[in-house]
Amino acid sequence: MAKRVQLVLSQDISKLGNQGDLVDVAPGYARNYLIPRGLGYRATPGVLKQVERRREEERQRLAQIKQDAEAMKTAIATIGLFTIKKEVGADDAIFGTVTSDEVAEVIQTMTGKEIDRRDIEVPSINKLGEYTVLVKLHSEVTAELKLRVAS
């Protein structure tokens, strides 16, 4: 059996790996397909150090994003109660409904940080009262905020 060749991928390749991954491939596959098309390059000690440094930088960047999300969750918990004013009809029923756009706007005015409306889960709100809204700040961080709908 032929010896395997180690390459570092310069692009994502399905069923093989992602950019920056160290993969073992057949020598013919490396020599005839991956290297000529610029999809990978030989793994040398210097290249491996660069790849490891890039991975560490990426890990630190992702950790910083998660830390920022945790700080935002703490800010939302500190504020406690967010209020949205709506017009009211009979039996404390509001005209229309509370949307995620309105919740995102209230969060931005109170905290100064912008949150994407698609990351906000608003329950069906048709009456005055207090409700719990879930805000996904990061894939691992979700904040609950109390929302008061007032007239």
Phi, psi and omega in degrees: 000141184287153178288143178276154181245137177267130178231155170253125183283136178261354176215163174287132178232122182297142180067007178235309180166181181256169180303132179089353179285146174265120184234151173258123181228167177292146182301322180293321179296319179291311186289323186263338185237301189292308184293313180298328181272358179075022181275344180198165177217157184299144181273109174250165180303321179294318179294320179297323177295318178297317180298316180296321178296317178297320179297319179296318177298318179295319179297318179294321179296316179293324177294323178293320178298317179294320179296320177297321178294320177297320178296320179294321178298318178295320179296319179294319179293326180292318180296318174087289189234126177254142183238135174239132180262132180225156174285143187242142175252212180288150177058036179058023177277134181269156176279122182083208180215166177273126183256166178293331176299316180295319179295317179298321179294318178295318179297318180295320180291326182279321185256337183083004179246140183271136177236137180292134183297335181288346180266008183249127178254106181258127175290170178291113183244113181235354182227166175292153177145191179251140183224158176255128181242135178263134179237119179271110183267335183201166181298337181247000185234119177233132180251145173254133176234147178270129182241125177255128175258118184237163179273000000 
